[in-house]
């Protein structure tokens, strides 16, 4: 694979089949594809940022960032949750996920988002600027994260001033507000 052929584009409704295809191939099940579909239809997830990576015209990766809130749905501070990140198997471990994360973070900054959270692999996401154990930093997840995997709940500041945003419980989009989505 030659990375210069990889293009990352913001998605539209016309990309739903490609998004679902990538999610199903990457995870080997329908669960993440269904969650992604539900999040893209969920008004409480807006503004969303959905990006597809293409190798020539083939969709090979997808990332979704959805709106989250600190303490209440009335909070005006713009923050996001990254979920899911998917790369089809034959393109995994080649930097595509990192390209999607970095492009997503750049675009979130441009949108004015202050923080981004992820519940994910502790060996992977810190390579892309995420700080483990967001609860310790004052941002508990929507559902309790078991002590033995608490570092999997991570946060990254998207501002030059760091973590001056108010602290508090993170509230996710309604489509993601189920305990089964909060296990690593």
N, C-alpha and C positions, 0 to 999 in steps of 0.2 A: 504494500500500500504506500502511496506517495501522498503525504499530508497536504501538499499544495493543491490537490484536487478536492479537498474537503471544503464544503461551503456550509455555513450555518445561517439558517433563515428563520425569521419569526413565522409561526404557523398561522393558518386561518382555518375556518370551518372546512374548506376544501381539502385540507390535509388529514382529516380524521382517519381515513383508512390507513394512511402511512403511519400515523402515530400509533394506532392500535396494532398494526403489524409489527412495528419495532418493539412495543411493549411486550407482546405475546412471545416473540422470538427471544428477547433478552431474558425474560423471567421464566419462560417455559410453562406459563399458565395464563389464565384469563384475569386473574385477580388484579394485577396492577393496571392492565388495560381497562378494566371496568372502573377502577378508582380514578384513573386519568379521565375517562369519559365523563364520569360524574362530576369531577372537579371542574372540567371545562364548561359544564352546564350550570354550575353552582354560582349564583349571583354573589354569595357571601365570599367567594374566592377571588373576586375582582378587586383590583386589576391583576390579572394573571400575566405571566410571561411564559410562553411556550415556544421552544426552539427545536428545530430539527436539523440534524447534521446529514449532509448528503455527500456521497462519493459519486461524482458525475450526477446522474439523476436518481440514484438509489438511496432511499432513506436508510441510514445506518445507526442513528442515535437520536434520542429525544430527552429533553429535560423540561420539567415543569416547576415553576415557582408560583405559589398562590398566596394571596393576601392573608395575613394573620394580624392579630390585635394584641396589645398589652393591656391586661386587666379587664377591658370591656369592649364590646363591639362599637362603642361610641368613641373610642380612642382614635385620635386623628393621626398619630404617628404611623407612617407607612413602614411596615415590616413584612417579610415574606418567609415562607417555608419552602425549601427545595424538596420535592417529592412528586414523582419518582425521577430517577436518572436511569436511562436504559440505553444500552449499546448492544447491537446484535452480536451473537457469539463470535463470528469470524472477524469482527473488528475490535473485540475487547483486548485490553492490555496493549493498546497502541496509541493511547493519549487522546482518544476521541471524547471520553467522559470529561477529562480535564479541559479540553477545548470548549465543551458545552458549558461547564461550570464558569470558566473565565469570561466567556462571552456573556453569559447570563448575569454575572456580577457586574460587568461593565454596563449592561443595559439597565439593571436594577438601580445602579447609582444614577444613571441618566434620568430615571423615573422619579428619583428623590427618595427611594427606599433607604431606611437607616440601618436595618439589621436583616440578616438572613439566617435562618435556622435549618438544621437538618438532623434527622435521626438516621445514622448510618454507620458504615464501617469505620472503626476507630483508627485503622492503619491507613485509610485512603483519604478521608476528607481533610485531616489536618495538613496534608500536602498542598491543599488548595486554600489555606488560610482560615479554616474553621478551628475554633478553640473548644476542646472537649469540656464536658460537664457544664452546660449552660445554666443549669439550676444553681450551681455554686456561684455563678456570676449574677444571680438574681432573676433568672428567667426559667421558672419551672415549666415543663412540657404540659400539654393539655391533659395528659394522663400520667400517672406516676411511672417513672422509669425504674426498673429494679436496680438496686444498689450495685450488683455485680456488672451491670452494663451502663451505669450512669454516664460514663464518658462518651457514649454513643450519641447522646443529645448534645449537639454542638451549635455554636453561634459564631457569626462573623460580623464585625462592624463594617458598614459601608461608607462611613464618614471619616474625614481626616481628623476629627476630634475624638474618635474612639467611642467608648461606651458611656456617653453622657445621657443617652436616652433613658427615660424613666424605667424602673425595674418593675417586674410583676409577672403574674401568670400569663402564659401565652395561650391565646384562644385561636383555634384554627377554623378553617372553612367548615361549614356544616357537613359536607360530603366526607370529610376526613375525621369528623368528630365521633369516632368509634374506638373503643379500647383495643380492638385487634390491629389497628394501624399503628399502635404505639408500642410495639415490641420489636426489639432489634435482634 
